[in-house]
Amino acid sequence: MSRRSGLVAAALIVAAGAAIAAESERAGLGHEATAEELSAAGYTVFPDGRGLPQGRGTAREGKAVYQQFCAACHGRNAEGDEAAAA
């Protein structure tokens, strides 16, 4: 990728981020979670895996956990078209 292409890509990413932030603010979304909200969620899992419960599992077992704890906001199949779309 040329330097110019890289700069254009970076500018587009920044513009898209600003547009998303503005839309989230307009819709009343996107506040920092409070300690109470985090407690109500039960646990927080980070992208690097921190926060996962100890133990092992299978994809089939994980699907059941996802359906119980995640699908309400992220969609039944992680498509995000249910509560997240609202």
Residue pairs with C-beta under 8 A, 6 or more apart in sequence:
1 9
21 30
24 30
33 41
38 44
42 69
43 51
43 53
44 51
45 51
45 52
57 65
66 74
66 78
67 76
70 78
71 82
72 82
72 83
73 82
73 83
73 84
74 80
74 82
74 84
75 81
75 82
75 84
76 82
